C-alpha cells in the first residue's frame, strides 16, 4: 500500500527486487539442501573426509554464484536491467532499481 501511494516507479522497483531476492534464495537453499543430503549420506557411511569435501564444495558453489551475480549486477547493471525493461527507464528509477537489486543480492548472500 505504501509503495502504491509513492508511484509506479517504486512499485516496479520493489516488485523486481522481491522477485530477484526469491530467485537468489531459491538457489542457495537448493545448494544447502543438496549439501545436507550428501553430507548425511556420507556420515551414515562413516566417510568423514567426504563430508568435509561436500560441505566445502557447497560453500564454494554458493560463493561462486553470489560473486558472479555481484559482478554482473555491479559491473553491467544497464545490460541486466535492460533484459527486464527493453525501453529506457528514468534515471531515478534506474538508480533505485540498481540499488534494490544489489541489496537483494547482498541480503540473500548473508542469509545463505
Phi, psi and omega in degrees: 000319180294316181294326179295320180289335179283333177132170184294327180296317179295321179295320177298314181296314183291326179294311180293320178299319178294317180297318179290325177299316179295324177296313181297316180293324178299316180297311183293326177292323177297315178296319180296317179294319179295319178297317180296319180296313180293320179296319178295321178298314181290326176296318178296328179276354180077021182260077184295323177299325178290329177298314180297321179295318181295316180296316178297318179297317178299318179293320180292321178298314180295316179298316179298317180300311182291326176294317179295315179295319178298317179297317179296313185285331178274320184283319184227059183294328181298318181292319180294313182291329179292342173295325180273326184229091183295332178278160184290134176265157174295151184300317180297319178295318180297317180297314178297318181295316178299314180295320180295317180295317179294318177295324177296319178295314180295316181297318179294321179295322178292329181281345182287000000 
